[in-house]
Amino acid sequence: MGLPINGDIYVWMTRYDLIEEYKDEFKKQYGYEMGIPKTFDELIDMVKFLKTK
């Protein structure tokens, strides 16, 4: 017997120290507060921004 389960699960960890350190610079560049991403677009913006740091 088996039970099919959809495995589309996304998990990420957030470093709050980076949010605190770069929140003003991020807001200047993207026009909104850096925080826990609520959409994939916000996540992509945050990754692009932090990749350059």
N, C-alpha and C positions, 0 to 999 in steps of 0.2 A: 504494500500500500504506500502511496506517496501523496504529497501535497505540493502542488505547484505554487511557488512564491515569486512574485516580481521582485527582482533584486536592484531596481533603480533607486538606490539610496545615496544621497550626497551628504558627506560629513566634512566639515572643516573646523579648524581651531582658529581662534582669533587672538592675536597678541594685543592686549589693551594698551601696553606701553607704546606700541607703534602708533596706535590711533591717537593717543594723547600727544605724542611727539610731533606728528605731522598733520593734525586736524586743521590747523589754520591754513597751511600751505595747500592742502587738498581742497578746502572750500574755495580758496582763491582760484584754483585751476579748474575745478569741476562745477562750482556753483551750488553745492549742497554739502551737508555735514558728512564727514567720514564716520562710519559706525558699523554695526553689524549689518551686512548686506541683506536686503529684503528681496532683491531681484537678481537675476543673473547679470543684468546690465550694470548694476551697482558693484557686483563682485568683480566683473571684468575691469571696470574703472579703477577699483581699489588695487587689483593685481598689477595693472599697467603702471599705476602711480608708484606703488611700492617696489616694482621691479627696477626702477631708476634710482632708488635710494641705496 
